């Protein structure tokens, strides 16, 4: 039976890696997910075949409860709510690891007869898993708008208090590893880590949420790998390391895309949810903007040679991706080149815009990364910005006092003309005004993005 389990684990690892390779493009992503899911199924079966496995009714109950909750949630979630679902499900993984560490402490009488590395790995998993669980719940609350997305902090005491709870968690863990078997110590580890998870994510604003989700995902993977080491479970080690490594790489790429360091984000991110609407400069002075209509927008694009669509979270909220695809098809039928400029942190999680546009069957070769898009904006006749805000704000390049200064953006202002589709003049996640809206080349088409694009489509049909 041990040989069978080992073979099943090897096959599952191969399927994990092969499935992950499929996630590199939308055409193979669904297949990659299914392949990885089969690998996970085999890993679960192999684990259940391990000698000494028992409590079958309890295991069956857990599988049934997880299926009843997980499948409907995954099937019914809207694409706009996908980031918060990812945060929530990721947090559940970290919470599960923390609880397993607690159970392992109890069943081994405080690691009394276990090698030191088992105690260290299990305690590490308890700390990181608990941080991930509670931090992910805060991220979920901010994205779901159950918690204010603006930074919530206690000022100068924030960092010293963070240090205190970290020291408390580590001190309890060291005492356990040294041989003290009091259960209050493991509870102290979990509670102090939970407080740290809450206190680290609460001061981070909505603008940094994509990086936070990715970082917490990596932490969950690392905690699972550590727990696998403590339990001598190869599948948990491999799966956890894959998640931890890929999440760490993605976190680093996302931070670079925002020109921010990960420590700076953890120390307190910038921005919250939308600030007060209006076009003021912060001094009460009104600044003019130029409005346009769907008819004028359609005419302007119909006489263009190249149109670039810049999607953002507003497109996701309005579920306008299918209308955008229809508009692009009409433009292409008139001989107009259409491309999509994708910023790495547009939306609320990595790849958010890619997923939405893939759902609308937008050709993948039309999706252009930021660097390629920026080189082509000077040759673009019309840049159509749909709900994107901070990622198009020229203040990131021109205003050293701006909180997003230095962040790489899409240079839509280099286009011959810019049309912005927005509901109002409200700010983005960073909570600051977008200078692009006041550019003489920019026209604002106010209203729901889906309805506005639909009106543009009708006007294009009449031309």
N, C-alpha and C positions, 0 to 999 in steps of 0.2 A: 504493500500500500504506500509506503514511503517513496518508492520509485515512481509510482503513478502520480503521486502528488508533485514530485519534482518535475516530471515531464509536463504536467498541466501548467505548472508555474512558468516553465521555460516558454511554452506556447503562448501563454497569456502575456509575458513580457514582450515577445515578438509582435503580438497584436497591438499592444500599447504603442510601441514605437512606430509600427506601420500605420496605425490609425492617426497618430500625431502628424506623420508626414502628409496625410491627406488633408489636414487642416490648413495647408499653405494656400489653398485657393477655393473659391466658392463652388466650383464644379465638382470638386472631390471632397468637400467638407462633410457633407451628409454621409457619404460612404465611410469616410474616416471616423466619424462619430460612431457609426454602427460597428465598425471593426474593433475600435477600442472598447465599446460596450460589451461585445462578445468576449474580448480578453478579460474584462473585469468579471463577467459571469463565470468564466473558467477559473479565475483566481478565487472567487467565492466558493465554488464547488470544491476546489482543491483544499481550501481551508477547512471546509466542513468534513472532509475525509481524513483529516489529521487524527492520529490516535488520541483517545482521551476526550474527544469532543462530546459534549453532552448538552443538557438543557434544551432538547429539540423543540419542545413546545414554546419556550421563551424565544428561541431563534426564529421559529415560524411566525410568532406574533410580531416580532420586530420587522420581519420582511413584509408581512401583510400591512402593518401600519405605515411603513415607509412607502410602499407602493400606492396605498390609498391616498396618501398626502402628496407624494411626489409627482405621480403621473398626471392627475388633473391639473396641478399647479403648473407643470411644464407645458401642457397642451393649451391651457387657457390664457397664459400670460401674454400680454400685448408686447410688441416689440419695444414700445416706449418704456415698459416696465422691466425689460430684460436686465438692465444693470442692477436694479435692486434685488431681483431674484438671484442673480449670480452672487451678490454680496451675502444674501441670506443663506443660500445653500452652502456657500463656502464657510460661513460661520458655523453652520451645523456640523461640518466636518471637523473643525477645530474643537468644538464643544465635545464631540464624541471622543476625540483623542484625550482631552482633559479628564473626562469621566473614566475612560479606560485606565489612565494612569492612577486615578484614585482607587479603582477596584484592584489594580495590581498591588498597590501599597497595602491594602487591607488583606488580600489573600496571601501575601508573603510575610505578614507580620512586620511591616515596615522594612521590607527588603532584608530581613534578618539573616537569611541564609543564601542570599543572592550575591553574585559578583558585583564589585563596585560599579563596573560599567553599566550594568542593568539599572542600578539606582540612578546613576547620573543621566542616562538616556531617558528613563521614565520621568524624572523630575523636569528635565528640559522640555519634554513633550507636554507635561502638565502646564508649565509656565507659558510656552509659546501657543499651545492650543487654547488656553483660557484667554490670552490676549487677543488671539484671532477671533474667537467666538464673540466676545463682547465688543471688540472694535468693529467687526462686521455688522453687528446689530445696530451700532450707531450709524455706520455708513448706510445701511438699509433705511433707517429712520430719516436720515437727511435726504436721501434720494426720493423716498416716498412722501416727503414733506410732513412726516410725523414729528420730526425734530427740526428746528430752524437750521437751514443750510449755511447760515452765516457762522463764523467762528465763535464758539462759546468757550470763554476762558476766564480765569480768575486773576489775570494780570501777572504781575511780577512773581507771584507765588506759584505759578503754574509749573515751571521747570523744577524748582526745589521740591515741590510736592511729588512730581513725577519721580524724581530721584529717590525720595523717601520710600515710595511704594515698591520701586524696583529693588532697593536694598532689602526691604522687608521680605519680598518674595525669595530673593537669593539667599538671605540669611536662614529662612525656614528650610529651604532646600539643602543647604550645607549642613544644617543640624540633622536632618534626616539621613543624609549620606554618611554622616559621622556615626550613626548608630542609634540616634534617639527615635523611638517608635511611636511617639504620641500622635494620635490622629489629628489633634488640633494643629499640628505643624503642616500637614498636607492640606488641611482646610485653609490655613494661613497662606500657603503657596497659591492656591486657587483664587482666594479672595483678593490678595494683593495683586496678582496678575490681572484679575478682572478689572480692578480699579485702574490699573495702568492702561489697559485696553480702552476703557472709557475715556480716561483723561488725555490720551494721546490723540484720539480721533475727534473728540468734541471740538477742540480748537482749530481743526482743519476745515477750511471753507469748501464750498461746492466746486470751485474751480479746480481743486486738486483731487477730487473724488476718483477720476480714472486711475491715477497713480496709486491712491490708497487701496482701491479694490484689488489691483494687481499685486501690491505689496502684501496685503493680508492673505491673498491666495497663495503666494509663495510661502508665507509663514505656516499656513495650514499644511502644505506639502512637507515642509521640513519637520514639523511636529509629528506627522504621520510616519515619516522615515525614522525618526528617533524612537517612536513607539514600536515600530517594527524591529528595531535593533534590540529593544528591551524584551520583546516577546519572541525573538528569534524567528520572525516571520519574514521570509524573503520577499514575498509579494508586496507586503506593506512597505518594505524598505525601497524596492525598485519604483513602485508607483509614487511613493512620497517624494523620492529624489527627482523623478521626472517632473512632477508638479512644482516642486521647490525650485529646480533649476530653470525651467521654462518661465515660471512666474518672476524669478529674479531678473532674468534677461529682459523680459517684457517691462518690468518696473524701471529698469535702467534706461531702456529705449524711450519710455514715456516721459521720464524725468528730463532726458536730453531734449525731447521735443518741446518741452516747456521751458528749457534753459534754467532748470532749477535742480538743486541737489536734493537727494532723498533726505538727508538730515535736516535740511531747511524746511522741507515739507512736514516732517514729523514734529519739528519744533514749533510749528504753527503755520498753516497754509494761509493763502490770501483769499479774500473774497468770500461772499456768501451767495444767497439767492438774489433774484432781481431786486435792484434798488428802486427807489422811487422813480416813477415814470417821469419823463420830461426831457427836454433838450437843453437844460441849463448847464452851465459850466461849473456849478458848485458855488457861484457867487450871486445867484439869482438872476443873472443876465440871460435872456432868451437868445438862442442861436437859431438862425433860419435853417430849414431843410426844404428840399424841393420834392413835392409829391408828384406822382404820375398815375396813370390809369392802365388797366389791362389792355385797352386798345392801343395806347401809345407804346406800351411794352412789346406787344405783338408786332407792331409795325417796325420798331427798332430792331428786333431780332430777325424779322423776315428779310431785312436788307443787310444783314450782317454776313460776313464770311465765316466767322468763328465765334461760337458761343460757349462759355465755360460756366457750368452750374457748380455752385459752392454750397453743399448741403451742411446743415447744422442741426442742433437739437430741435429747433422750431419745426423742421421738416418731419422729424420723428414724432413730435407731439401731434401734429396735424395729420399724420399718416398720409403724406402727400407724395410718397415715392412712386406710386403707380401713375398718378397724374403727371409727375415729372417725366416718367418714361414715355407717356403718350405725347407730351409736348416735344420731347427730343425726337421722337419718330417723325412727327410732322416737320420739324426743322430739317431733319436729314432728308426727307422726301423733297425738300426745296433746294437740296444741294448745299446745305449749311453744315459745317463741321461742328460736332458737339462733343465736349469732354466734361469730366467731372473732377474737380480739384478736391482732394481729400486731405484734411489736416489730421495728424496722428491722434490728437485729443479732441476732435470734434465729437460732440455728443457726451455721453456719460460713462462710457467704458471703451476700452481699446477695440477698434474695428466696428464701432456702432454704425457708422455710415455705410461701411462696406456691406454689412449684413442687411441693412434696410434696402440698399440698391440691388443687392443680389436677389432679394425677395421679389423685387419688381422686374427681374430678368434683364437688368441693365448689363450689357456686354462688359466683361471684366477688363478688357483692354482699353475701355474708355475711362476707367478709374485711374487717375494720375496722382502719384504721390506729391508731397509738398514741393520738393526741390524741382521736379520736372515741371510742375504747374507754374512755379514762380518764373522759370525761364521762358515760359510761353505767354504769360499775361501781357507783355508789351505787344504781342501780335494778336491779342484778343479784342474783338470789337465790342462784345457785351459780356460782362461778368454778372451772372444772376445769382445773388446771394440769398439763400432760402433758410432763414432762421439761424444762421451762423453769426456770432457776435464777437467774442474776445479773440477768436482765431483770425479775424480780419481787421483788427483794430490797429491803425498805423501808429498809435501811441506807443506800442511795443518797440518801435524803432526810433521814434522822435522825441519822446518825453521821458527823461531820466527819472522824474519823480513818480512816474506811473508804476503801480505794483506789478504790472506785467512787462515792464521794460526789459528788453533782452530776450523775451520769449519769441521764438521763430513763428512767423505768421504767414498767411497766404497774401501775396502782394496784389490783391485785387485792384487796389488804387492805381496800379500801373496799366490797367486796361483802358481802352478808349472811353468806355462808359461803364457805369456800375448801376445795377438796379437791385435794391434790397427789399425782400419780402418779409415783413414783420407785422405783428399785431399792433405794436405801439413803439414808443421810443424808450422802452424800459431797458435797463442794463442787462448784461449777461451774468454768468456765475461769478465773475471777478468783482461785480458790483460797481463798475465804472462805466462812464459814458464812452461810446464808440465814436472816435473822431471821423471815421469813414462816413458817417451819416451826414456830416456837414461839408463834405468835399463837394466842390462845384460840379464834378463829374457824376455825382451820385444822385439817383432819384429813388424815392421811397414809395413802395406800393403797400399800403396798409391793409391789413385784414388777415383772416385765416389763410395759411399757406396753401392748403388743399383747394379751398374755394378760389383763391387768387390764381393759382396755376390752372384750375379748370376754366376760369374766365379767359385766361390767355389762350388756352387751347381752342376755345370757341372762336376767338377773334382770329387765330391763325387759320382756322378752317374757312373763314369768310374772305381771306385775302387771296 
